[in-house]
């Protein structure tokens, strides 16, 4: 984890606010996202651009979970109401993987 992940710049573009001090935490979330996804897709062949896109999506969700006190996130600009954050760390990856023809996720049968 000492080396910066190549997807960090992409992740930073997806996160609303990230300062340079949070880069280590962001890299940790990228590593975790890769591990979660590798276990989820196991024997399926996922094209690298799709896998990377899913890694970023999952890492952003994991990173933003810090802002979801008690599982509820509230955006303070007044434009968004509080909403419950999913406990599924791969929530944002399932539809992308399914769209790519990889039958994984909540209701898939392996």
C-alpha positions as CSV (number, residue, x, y, z in Angstrom):
1,X,0.0,0.0,0.0
2,X,3.0,2.3,0.0
3,X,2.7,2.9,-3.8
4,X,0.0,5.2,-5.0
5,X,-2.7,3.3,-6.8
6,X,-3.0,4.2,-10.5
7,X,-6.7,4.8,-10.1
8,X,-6.3,7.4,-7.3
9,X,-6.7,10.4,-9.7
10,X,-9.9,8.9,-11.1
11,X,-11.2,8.3,-7.6
12,X,-10.4,11.9,-6.6
13,X,-12.4,13.2,-9.5
14,X,-15.4,11.2,-8.2
15,X,-15.2,12.3,-4.6
16,X,-16.7,15.6,-3.7
17,X,-13.9,16.7,-1.4
18,X,-10.6,15.0,-0.8
19,X,-7.5,16.6,0.6
20,X,-4.0,15.4,0.2
21,X,-3.9,14.0,3.7
22,X,-6.7,11.6,2.8
23,X,-4.8,10.0,-0.1
24,X,-3.5,7.1,2.1
25,X,-7.1,6.3,3.2
26,X,-8.3,6.6,-0.4
27,X,-5.5,4.2,-1.5
28,X,-6.6,1.8,1.2
29,X,-10.1,1.9,-0.1
30,X,-8.9,1.2,-3.6
31,X,-7.0,-1.9,-2.4
32,X,-10.1,-3.1,-0.5
33,X,-12.3,-2.6,-3.5
34,X,-10.0,-4.7,-5.7
35,X,-10.1,-7.5,-3.1
36,X,-13.9,-7.4,-2.8
37,X,-14.3,-7.4,-6.6
38,X,-11.8,-10.2,-7.2
39,X,-13.7,-12.4,-4.8
40,X,-17.0,-11.5,-6.3
41,X,-16.1,-12.2,-9.9
42,X,-13.7,-15.1,-9.2
43,X,-13.5,-17.2,-12.4
44,X,-15.2,-14.7,-14.7
45,X,-13.1,-12.8,-17.1
46,X,-13.7,-9.0,-16.6
47,X,-12.2,-6.6,-19.1
48,X,-9.7,-4.3,-17.4
49,X,-11.5,-1.1,-18.1
50,X,-14.8,-2.5,-16.6
51,X,-13.0,-3.9,-13.6
52,X,-11.2,-0.6,-13.0
53,X,-14.5,1.4,-13.3
54,X,-16.0,-1.0,-10.7
55,X,-13.0,-0.6,-8.4
56,X,-13.3,3.2,-8.5
57,X,-17.1,3.0,-7.8
58,X,-16.7,0.6,-4.9
59,X,-13.7,2.6,-3.5
60,X,-15.7,5.8,-3.6
61,X,-18.6,4.2,-1.7
62,X,-16.2,2.8,0.9
63,X,-14.4,6.2,1.2
64,X,-17.7,8.1,1.6
65,X,-19.0,5.7,4.2
66,X,-17.1,7.8,6.7
67,X,-19.5,10.6,6.2
68,X,-22.5,8.4,6.8
69,X,-23.0,8.5,10.6
70,X,-25.1,5.6,11.8
71,X,-25.5,4.5,8.1
72,X,-27.3,7.7,7.1
73,X,-25.7,10.3,4.8
74,X,-27.0,13.9,4.6
75,X,-25.8,16.4,2.1
76,X,-25.7,19.8,3.8
77,X,-26.3,22.1,0.7
78,X,-30.0,21.7,1.2
79,X,-30.6,20.1,-2.1
80,X,-30.6,16.5,-0.9
81,X,-32.5,14.8,1.9
82,X,-30.8,12.2,4.2
83,X,-30.6,8.7,2.8
84,X,-29.5,5.4,4.1
85,X,-26.2,4.1,2.8
86,X,-26.2,0.5,1.6
87,X,-24.3,-2.1,3.7
88,X,-23.4,-4.0,0.5
89,X,-19.8,-2.8,-0.3
90,X,-20.3,-3.8,-4.0
91,X,-23.7,-2.2,-4.4
92,X,-22.4,0.1,-7.2
93,X,-20.5,-2.6,-9.0
94,X,-23.4,-5.2,-9.5
95,X,-25.3,-3.3,-12.2
96,X,-22.1,-2.5,-14.1
97,X,-20.9,-6.1,-14.0
98,X,-24.3,-7.4,-15.0
99,X,-24.4,-4.9,-17.9
100,X,-21.1,-6.4,-19.0
101,X,-22.6,-9.9,-19.1
102,X,-21.1,-11.0,-15.8
103,X,-23.9,-12.6,-13.8
104,X,-23.0,-11.6,-10.2
105,X,-24.7,-9.8,-7.5
106,X,-27.7,-10.0,-5.2
107,X,-29.9,-12.5,-7.1
108,X,-27.5,-14.3,-9.4
109,X,-27.0,-18.0,-9.1
110,X,-23.5,-19.3,-9.7
